[in-house]
Amino acid sequence: MTTRTRDTVTRTAKAKRHDPAYQAFLLLRAAFTVAPIVFGLDKFFNLLTNWPGYLAPWVDSLVPGTAQQAMYVVGVVEIAAGILVAIRPLIGGYVVAAWLAGIIVNLLLIPDYYDVALRDFGLLLAALALTRLALTFRRSAPEEAPPAAAS
């Protein structure tokens, strides 16, 4: 990489750090990395809440095992989704949005959980915003500067 190209890349990186859209991308990426991992881990410990209570009864009757065992599977999926957002936010954002859509459907089938479903709809929209920003800020090879004109 030429000095000219390196200087251009450095200036671009510094400008990007001050871009509000890039800052929003980093904020959403961090949130959708940490939150699914934390909530996924908690499916094994039930410290934040009693997670099996969030499983619609008819879904519980469909899946093999107990509601807690289903939450273990949910936890693994959420941890994987968080890691995917960290590594590939464009793909991970869509995975998290789809996962949230499934959670919303499940919550709409349980009386008294409509407020949580509405909150999760807001999170779904934020996950989709992350994918749009990830498309804008995806990593690509720096462009080479044109060769200096011969004099």
Backbone bond lengths (Angstrom), bond angles and torsions (degrees), N, CA, C in turn:
res aa  C-N    CA-C-N  psi(-1)  N-CA   C-N-CA  omega(-1)  CA-C   N-CA-C  phi
1 M - - - 1.453 - - 1.524 106.86 -
2 T 1.298 117.12 130.93 1.450 120.73 -179.29 1.521 110.23 -73.26
3 T 1.347 115.65 162.84 1.470 120.47 178.35 1.518 109.63 -61.31
4 R 1.308 116.57 -39.18 1.461 120.79 -179.37 1.539 110.65 -62.43
5 T 1.311 116.83 -43.85 1.460 121.19 178.71 1.522 110.43 -65.69
6 R 1.345 117.19 -42.83 1.456 121.62 179.99 1.531 110.07 -61.36
7 D 1.320 117.28 -42.56 1.468 120.73 178.51 1.525 111.02 -63.56
8 T 1.330 116.89 -40.06 1.467 121.20 178.91 1.521 110.49 -64.41
9 V 1.338 116.79 -43.34 1.463 121.24 179.05 1.528 110.03 -63.56
10 T 1.334 117.64 -42.50 1.466 121.52 179.22 1.520 110.82 -63.26
11 R 1.330 117.56 -44.70 1.473 120.78 178.11 1.523 110.76 -63.09
12 T 1.331 117.04 -40.62 1.461 121.06 179.35 1.523 110.73 -64.28
13 A 1.333 117.80 -42.04 1.466 121.48 179.15 1.516 110.86 -64.21
14 K 1.327 117.68 -40.52 1.467 120.61 178.71 1.525 110.89 -66.30
15 A 1.318 117.06 -40.77 1.465 120.53 178.80 1.519 110.43 -66.29
16 K 1.322 116.83 -37.08 1.462 121.21 -179.12 1.524 110.90 -63.25
17 R 1.344 117.09 -39.35 1.470 120.72 -179.37 1.518 112.41 -59.76
18 H 1.316 117.95 -27.98 1.465 122.52 -178.28 1.524 112.71 -95.69
19 D 1.318 117.25 -0.99 1.463 122.36 179.82 1.533 109.35 -78.83
20 P 1.346 118.99 121.17 1.469 120.65 -179.65 1.535 113.19 -58.10
21 A 1.306 117.81 -34.60 1.470 119.93 178.94 1.527 110.31 -67.04
22 Y 1.328 116.87 -39.50 1.468 119.83 178.20 1.525 110.39 -67.62
23 Q 1.319 116.84 -38.82 1.460 120.59 176.54 1.528 110.75 -62.67
24 A 1.336 117.22 -39.99 1.471 120.95 176.84 1.527 110.26 -63.68
25 F 1.324 116.60 -40.67 1.461 120.91 177.05 1.528 110.85 -59.42
26 L 1.328 117.24 -47.31 1.464 120.42 -179.74 1.526 111.70 -64.11
27 L 1.330 116.50 -39.78 1.465 121.11 179.07 1.534 110.98 -63.12
28 L 1.333 116.01 -48.52 1.473 119.71 179.41 1.530 111.54 -65.56
29 R 1.319 116.46 -38.98 1.469 119.71 179.26 1.522 110.54 -63.14
30 A 1.331 116.45 -43.75 1.469 119.95 178.52 1.525 110.73 -63.96
31 A 1.324 116.96 -45.52 1.467 120.94 -178.00 1.521 111.58 -63.13
32 F 1.347 116.96 -43.49 1.464 120.17 -177.96 1.530 112.56 -83.51
33 T 1.316 117.33 0.32 1.461 121.30 167.65 1.523 109.22 -91.80
34 V 1.333 115.69 -51.83 1.469 120.91 -174.00 1.525 112.14 -71.21
35 A 1.331 118.11 -48.53 1.475 120.49 -174.19 1.532 112.72 -59.38
36 P 1.331 120.20 -50.45 1.468 117.93 179.19 1.531 113.17 -61.94
37 I 1.323 116.86 -35.33 1.463 118.89 179.09 1.526 110.41 -67.66
38 V 1.335 116.91 -44.98 1.469 120.36 179.39 1.525 110.68 -63.17
39 F 1.340 116.93 -48.56 1.466 119.75 -179.68 1.530 110.99 -66.27
40 G 1.336 116.65 -35.83 1.456 119.96 177.64 1.521 111.90 -64.54
41 L 1.329 116.67 -43.04 1.464 119.80 176.95 1.523 111.22 -63.74
42 D 1.341 116.05 -37.40 1.460 119.16 -178.21 1.526 112.39 -68.44
43 K 1.324 118.04 -19.03 1.467 119.60 176.44 1.527 110.59 -61.02
44 F 1.339 116.65 -22.04 1.461 120.99 179.55 1.528 112.53 -89.31
45 F 1.335 117.46 -16.54 1.461 120.42 -174.05 1.530 114.33 -120.33
46 N 1.335 117.56 -21.69 1.474 122.63 -179.40 1.528 112.65 54.15
47 L 1.312 117.26 40.89 1.463 121.10 177.82 1.527 111.67 -80.93
48 L 1.323 117.30 -39.20 1.463 121.22 -177.34 1.528 111.93 -76.79
49 T 1.303 116.08 -35.69 1.464 122.13 179.81 1.525 108.79 -166.94
50 N 1.309 115.90 174.23 1.458 121.05 174.88 1.535 107.39 -89.23
51 W 1.318 116.35 90.65 1.463 121.66 -172.65 1.520 114.83 -58.92
52 P 1.325 121.05 -36.69 1.468 119.09 179.04 1.528 113.24 -58.45
53 G 1.322 117.54 -24.04 1.463 120.50 177.61 1.520 113.26 -68.27
54 Y 1.318 117.45 -14.76 1.463 121.70 179.02 1.523 112.57 -91.09
55 L 1.310 117.41 2.24 1.456 120.81 179.44 1.524 109.07 -94.19
56 A 1.322 116.11 122.29 1.466 120.37 179.85 1.528 109.17 -57.06
57 P 1.346 117.39 137.52 1.468 119.99 -177.18 1.521 113.89 -55.09
58 W 1.329 118.07 -39.54 1.459 118.65 -178.67 1.526 111.10 -70.33
59 V 1.358 117.28 -29.75 1.467 119.56 175.60 1.523 109.07 -69.52
60 D 1.336 115.92 -40.50 1.464 120.78 178.40 1.528 110.53 -59.77
61 S 1.328 116.64 -35.91 1.471 119.57 -179.59 1.537 111.70 -74.57
62 L 1.331 116.82 -20.81 1.471 120.35 179.78 1.521 113.00 -83.17
63 V 1.333 116.34 -37.27 1.468 118.99 -174.82 1.523 109.96 -84.93
64 P 1.320 116.15 144.28 1.465 118.28 178.88 1.527 110.71 -70.49
65 G 1.300 116.71 151.27 1.457 121.19 177.88 1.514 111.97 84.73
66 T 1.322 114.42 -167.81 1.461 120.83 -178.02 1.524 110.53 -88.11
67 A 1.329 115.79 169.25 1.467 120.65 176.01 1.525 110.27 -61.98
68 Q 1.321 117.79 -37.31 1.466 120.21 178.92 1.523 110.75 -65.27
69 Q 1.318 117.01 -39.12 1.468 119.53 177.47 1.529 110.74 -65.08
70 A 1.320 116.64 -35.88 1.467 120.15 175.27 1.524 109.88 -63.93
71 M 1.321 116.88 -37.45 1.467 121.15 178.83 1.527 111.27 -66.05
72 Y 1.326 117.87 -30.10 1.461 119.75 175.15 1.532 110.33 -62.50
73 V 1.316 116.07 -43.16 1.471 120.46 177.94 1.527 109.61 -64.65
74 V 1.331 116.29 -44.37 1.465 121.09 177.40 1.526 109.53 -57.40
75 G 1.323 116.95 -43.54 1.462 120.95 -179.81 1.511 112.80 -60.39
76 V 1.319 116.44 -43.16 1.470 120.54 179.03 1.527 110.15 -63.26
77 V 1.336 116.92 -43.48 1.470 120.55 179.22 1.531 109.90 -62.56
78 E 1.315 117.94 -43.33 1.470 120.65 -179.22 1.519 111.64 -65.34
79 I 1.318 117.51 -40.65 1.468 120.11 176.97 1.522 109.97 -62.43
80 A 1.321 117.04 -44.86 1.468 120.87 178.74 1.532 110.96 -61.84
81 A 1.330 116.77 -40.31 1.467 120.26 179.49 1.530 110.61 -63.91
82 G 1.325 117.21 -41.59 1.463 120.30 178.07 1.516 112.02 -62.32
83 I 1.319 116.40 -42.66 1.468 120.56 178.27 1.526 109.97 -64.82
84 L 1.322 117.38 -40.46 1.462 121.27 178.68 1.526 111.01 -62.20
85 V 1.325 117.96 -40.78 1.467 120.72 177.22 1.526 109.82 -61.13
86 A 1.325 117.15 -41.18 1.468 120.34 179.96 1.517 111.72 -63.11
87 I 1.338 116.23 -39.73 1.465 120.78 -174.50 1.524 112.23 -87.67
88 R 1.324 116.69 -45.47 1.469 122.59 -177.21 1.527 109.06 -134.11
89 P 1.323 118.31 80.00 1.472 120.49 -173.91 1.522 114.54 -61.05
90 L 1.313 118.22 -28.39 1.459 119.75 179.28 1.531 110.24 -65.06
91 I 1.308 117.29 -46.78 1.461 121.34 178.43 1.523 110.13 -75.11
92 G 1.321 116.62 -45.56 1.456 121.60 -178.35 1.518 113.22 -59.51
93 G 1.319 117.11 -37.01 1.462 120.01 178.04 1.516 112.27 -62.22
94 Y 1.327 116.10 -40.95 1.469 119.68 176.84 1.529 111.32 -67.65
95 V 1.324 117.14 -38.88 1.469 120.53 178.27 1.526 110.00 -62.97
96 V 1.334 117.11 -45.80 1.464 120.62 179.39 1.530 110.40 -63.89
97 A 1.322 117.86 -40.58 1.470 120.76 178.61 1.530 110.63 -62.15
98 A 1.310 116.94 -43.62 1.474 120.30 178.70 1.529 110.64 -64.99
99 W 1.320 116.37 -41.38 1.461 120.81 178.37 1.528 110.36 -61.65
100 L 1.340 116.28 -43.82 1.463 120.20 178.07 1.525 111.41 -63.90
101 A 1.315 117.69 -35.27 1.473 120.12 176.59 1.527 110.11 -61.17
102 G 1.321 116.89 -42.46 1.458 120.56 176.95 1.521 112.17 -63.99
103 I 1.320 116.66 -40.37 1.463 121.06 177.38 1.530 110.35 -63.08
104 I 1.327 115.89 -41.83 1.471 120.12 -179.98 1.523 110.53 -61.22
105 V 1.319 116.98 -46.63 1.471 120.20 178.76 1.526 109.87 -58.89
106 N 1.321 117.05 -45.95 1.460 121.14 178.54 1.533 110.76 -58.27
107 L 1.337 117.49 -45.57 1.465 121.18 -177.34 1.526 112.37 -67.84
108 L 1.318 116.95 -32.94 1.467 119.45 178.77 1.527 111.84 -68.12
109 L 1.321 116.63 -16.49 1.463 121.05 179.37 1.530 112.44 -90.25
110 I 1.342 116.70 -2.39 1.463 121.29 179.15 1.529 107.64 -112.46
111 P 1.324 118.63 121.87 1.472 119.72 176.96 1.535 110.52 -58.64
112 D 1.308 115.90 146.24 1.473 124.01 176.41 1.527 114.41 74.53
113 Y 1.309 119.54 11.46 1.457 121.66 177.23 1.531 112.05 -115.02
114 Y 1.319 116.90 15.53 1.468 120.50 -177.01 1.523 111.68 -65.39
115 D 1.333 117.22 -34.62 1.463 120.09 178.74 1.523 111.22 -65.11
116 V 1.316 117.34 -37.23 1.462 121.14 178.28 1.530 109.67 -70.30
117 A 1.340 116.59 -36.94 1.468 120.43 177.00 1.527 110.40 -63.17
118 L 1.333 116.42 -40.17 1.468 119.91 178.71 1.529 110.75 -65.71
119 R 1.320 116.94 -41.35 1.466 120.64 176.51 1.525 110.36 -60.29
120 D 1.334 115.83 -43.79 1.459 119.51 -179.75 1.529 112.08 -67.66
121 F 1.331 117.01 -27.36 1.464 119.47 174.06 1.533 110.10 -65.37
122 G 1.326 116.58 -40.02 1.466 120.12 174.73 1.518 111.46 -61.55
123 L 1.322 116.94 -40.51 1.464 120.81 176.82 1.530 111.22 -65.37
124 L 1.331 116.96 -37.62 1.461 120.87 176.62 1.527 110.29 -60.17
125 L 1.321 116.46 -44.45 1.472 119.77 178.19 1.525 110.93 -62.84
126 A 1.329 117.22 -39.59 1.464 120.83 177.67 1.525 111.15 -65.12
127 A 1.330 117.79 -37.51 1.467 121.01 177.37 1.530 110.58 -64.84
128 L 1.323 116.27 -38.47 1.467 119.28 176.24 1.527 111.37 -67.94
129 A 1.330 116.95 -36.25 1.468 120.20 175.10 1.526 109.98 -62.64
130 L 1.331 116.94 -38.59 1.465 120.90 176.71 1.526 110.48 -58.79
131 T 1.322 117.31 -42.98 1.467 119.46 -179.27 1.523 111.12 -64.41
132 R 1.320 117.04 -38.42 1.469 120.02 178.84 1.529 110.30 -65.49
133 L 1.320 116.10 -43.04 1.463 119.40 178.61 1.530 110.94 -69.09
134 A 1.327 117.60 -35.69 1.462 120.82 178.08 1.524 110.31 -63.24
135 L 1.311 116.58 -34.94 1.461 120.65 177.11 1.533 110.08 -64.19
136 T 1.307 116.15 -39.63 1.465 121.16 179.96 1.523 111.83 -70.07
137 F 1.329 116.40 -39.99 1.469 120.16 -172.30 1.522 113.79 -108.02
138 R 1.318 117.40 20.66 1.461 118.06 -179.56 1.516 109.80 -64.18
139 R 1.312 113.33 149.13 1.469 119.43 -178.46 1.510 109.71 -73.14
140 S 1.294 115.07 134.76 1.456 119.72 173.96 1.520 107.66 -142.01
141 A 1.299 115.23 162.91 1.458 119.52 179.61 1.518 109.12 -63.75
142 P 1.326 117.35 136.35 1.461 118.56 179.26 1.519 110.60 -63.49
143 E 1.310 114.34 142.31 1.456 118.88 179.11 1.519 109.75 -73.11
144 E 1.298 114.56 139.15 1.465 119.40 177.56 1.526 108.99 -74.62
145 A 1.298 115.26 140.90 1.467 119.72 176.31 1.524 108.45 -71.96
146 P 1.325 115.97 147.21 1.455 117.23 178.61 1.532 110.22 -63.40
147 P 1.314 116.75 149.20 1.472 118.36 -179.55 1.515 110.40 -63.56
148 A 1.328 114.98 148.00 1.461 119.83 179.42 1.522 109.62 -65.79
149 A 1.314 115.25 140.84 1.466 120.01 -178.69 1.522 109.08 -67.96
150 A 1.309 114.72 137.93 1.461 119.79 178.82 1.516 108.66 -76.00
151 S 1.336 116.13 138.99 1.464 117.43 179.78 1.491 112.20 -109.39
